[in-house]
Amino acid sequence: MRAFRYVLASLFLVPSIAAAATLGEARIGFTADRVLVVDGRSYQGKIWTMPGKERHEQAIQAFRPIFLLRADNPIGEVVLPQLHTTVQFAMPPEVRLLRSPALTKNPLGPETVNGIVTTKYRIDETVPEGHAEGMLWLSRDGIPMKLDGSFTAQKGRVSTIRWELSHVKIGPQPAALFEAPQGYSKLPPEAVAPLLGMRLKSASH
């Protein structure tokens, strides 16, 4: 089973963009409801995925931003329909943390999560950025159904995270879901980050 490219790395290491979520290696299209709890704060949203592409919708503050992520591009995009605006941001360099095949080296056996058969893995990895530990439930098609873990950064800060998908519907998703609308204005991250209560790194840096 292939390792994730970006699975939850931004969640472990950059809680301020926790609602943006994952970029995994699901090998099939699907849509699902998503519950995410970071450091005790709960986020509810939806996810649409095709291999190498993800769309996340999440209520943050008074907005409902749409996060568009691609496995082959280190640049993510936030769409703000209420403002007819898009923002490009650089994915954190720490995403290499969860690209490692080591994440699936400790299988604990099969387990069904919300109707999807998965393999449960124990995560216990030390990298230059810190130490990740916890449990990961991954379907045979690469759907990250559940995660329960923590990340201790080099400077000692501990972030906790729980992620779970439900109401998974497998099937091809429309290509238009993964593209920003035409005609929207483009703003730098620093122009909208305060509105969302987030820190986003400019794609130009």
C-alpha positions in Angstrom: 0.0 0.0 0.0 1.4 3.3 -1.0 2.2 5.9 1.6 0.4 9.3 1.7 1.9 12.3 0.0 0.4 15.0 2.2 -1.9 13.1 4.5 -2.6 15.4 7.5 0.9 16.8 7.6 -0.5 20.3 7.6 -2.8 19.3 10.4 0.0 18.0 12.6 2.3 20.8 12.0 0.3 23.9 11.2 -2.9 23.8 13.3 -3.8 27.3 12.0 -4.8 25.7 8.6 -6.3 22.6 10.2 -9.6 23.1 8.4 -7.8 22.9 5.0 -7.2 19.2 5.8 -5.4 16.5 3.9 -4.0 15.6 0.7 -3.8 11.8 0.5 -3.3 9.1 -2.0 -6.8 7.7 -2.4 -6.8 5.7 -5.7 -10.6 6.1 -6.3 -13.0 9.0 -6.3 -15.3 9.5 -3.3 -17.1 12.1 -1.3 -17.7 12.0 2.5 -18.6 14.0 5.6 -15.6 14.8 7.7 -15.1 15.5 11.4 -11.8 17.0 12.5 -10.8 17.8 16.0 -7.5 19.7 16.5 -6.3 20.5 20.0 -9.9 20.0 21.2 -11.4 22.3 18.6 -13.9 20.6 16.4 -14.5 21.2 12.7 -17.2 19.7 10.5 -17.0 19.7 6.7 -17.2 17.7 3.5 -14.5 16.3 1.2 -14.6 15.4 -2.5 -11.6 13.4 -3.9 -10.3 12.1 -7.2 -6.9 10.5 -7.4 -4.4 13.3 -6.9 -7.1 16.0 -6.2 -9.1 17.0 -3.2 -11.8 19.6 -2.4 -12.6 20.5 1.2 -15.5 22.7 2.3 -15.3 24.1 5.8 -17.2 26.7 7.9 -14.6 29.1 9.4 -15.7 32.3 11.1 -18.5 33.7 9.0 -17.1 32.2 5.8 -17.3 28.8 4.1 -14.0 28.6 2.3 -13.3 25.9 -0.3 -9.8 24.4 -0.2 -8.5 22.9 -3.5 -5.4 20.7 -3.2 -3.3 18.6 -5.7 -0.8 16.0 -5.1 1.5 17.2 -7.9 1.5 20.8 -6.9 2.9 22.4 -3.7 0.5 25.3 -4.1 -3.0 25.1 -2.7 -5.9 27.3 -3.4 -8.6 28.8 -1.2 -11.9 29.9 -2.9 -14.0 32.4 -1.0 -17.4 32.4 -2.9 -18.8 35.1 -0.6 -16.0 37.5 -1.7 -15.7 36.2 -5.3 -12.0 35.7 -4.5 -9.3 33.1 -4.7 -6.1 32.9 -2.7 -3.1 30.7 -3.6 -0.9 29.5 -0.7 2.2 27.4 -0.3 1.7 24.0 1.3 4.0 23.7 4.4 7.4 22.2 3.6 6.8 19.7 6.5 4.5 17.7 4.3 7.4 15.4 3.6 6.7 14.0 7.1 3.8 11.8 6.0 5.2 10.9 2.6 7.3 8.1 4.3 6.4 4.5 3.6 7.2 4.0 7.2 3.7 5.1 8.1 2.3 1.8 7.0 5.0 -0.5 8.4 3.1 -1.3 11.6 -0.2 -2.9 10.6 -2.4 -4.0 13.5 -5.1 -5.7 11.6 -8.4 -5.1 9.8 -11.1 -2.9 11.3 -14.3 -1.5 9.8 -14.8 2.3 10.2 -18.3 3.6 9.3 -18.9 0.8 6.9 -15.5 0.9 5.2 -13.0 -2.0 5.7 -9.6 -0.6 6.7 -6.3 -1.7 8.0 -5.3 -0.1 11.3 -1.7 1.1 11.5 0.3 2.3 14.5 2.3 5.5 13.8 5.5 6.1 15.8 7.8 8.2 13.7 10.6 10.6 14.5 11.6 13.1 11.8 13.7 16.3 11.9 10.5 18.3 12.6 9.5 16.3 15.6 7.7 13.1 16.6 4.4 11.8 15.4 2.5 9.0 17.1 -1.0 7.6 17.0 -3.3 5.3 15.0 -4.3 5.5 11.3 -7.1 3.6 9.6 -6.6 3.3 5.9 -8.8 1.5 3.3 -7.3 -0.7 0.7 -8.1 2.1 -1.8 -6.1 4.6 0.2 -9.1 6.4 1.9 -7.9 7.8 5.2 -11.0 6.9 7.2 -9.7 7.8 10.6 -6.7 9.2 12.4 -6.1 9.6 16.1 -2.7 11.0 17.1 -0.4 13.7 18.2 2.7 15.5 17.0 5.4 16.8 19.3 7.4 19.6 17.6 11.1 20.1 18.1 10.5 22.9 20.5 8.2 20.8 22.6 4.7 22.0 21.4 2.2 19.1 21.3 -0.7 19.1 18.9 -3.4 16.5 19.0 -5.7 15.5 16.2 -8.6 13.3 15.5 -10.0 12.8 12.0 -12.9 10.7 10.8 -14.9 10.2 7.6 -18.5 9.0 7.4 -21.2 8.6 4.8 -18.5 7.7 2.2 -19.9 7.5 -1.3 -17.4 6.0 -3.8 -17.5 7.0 -7.4 -16.1 9.5 -9.9 -16.4 13.2 -9.0 -17.0 16.0 -11.5 -13.8 17.6 -12.7 -15.2 21.1 -12.1 -15.2 20.6 -8.4 -11.4 20.7 -8.3 -11.1 24.0 -10.3 -11.5 27.6 -9.0 -14.3 29.5 -10.7 -13.4 31.8 -13.6 -13.5 35.5 -13.1 -12.7 35.6 -9.4 -10.3 38.1 -8.1 -7.0 36.9 -6.7 -5.7 38.2 -3.4 -2.5 37.5 -1.4 -2.9 35.3 1.7 -2.2 38.2 4.0 -5.3 40.0 2.7 -7.8 37.3 3.8 -6.0 35.3 6.5 -7.3 37.6 9.3 -10.9 37.0 8.1 -10.4 33.3 8.5 -8.3 33.4 11.7 -5.6 31.5 9.8 -1.9 31.8 8.9 -1.3 31.1 5.2 2.1 31.3 3.5 2.2 33.1 0.2 2.7 30.9 -2.8 5.3 33.4 -4.1 7.7 32.8 -1.2 
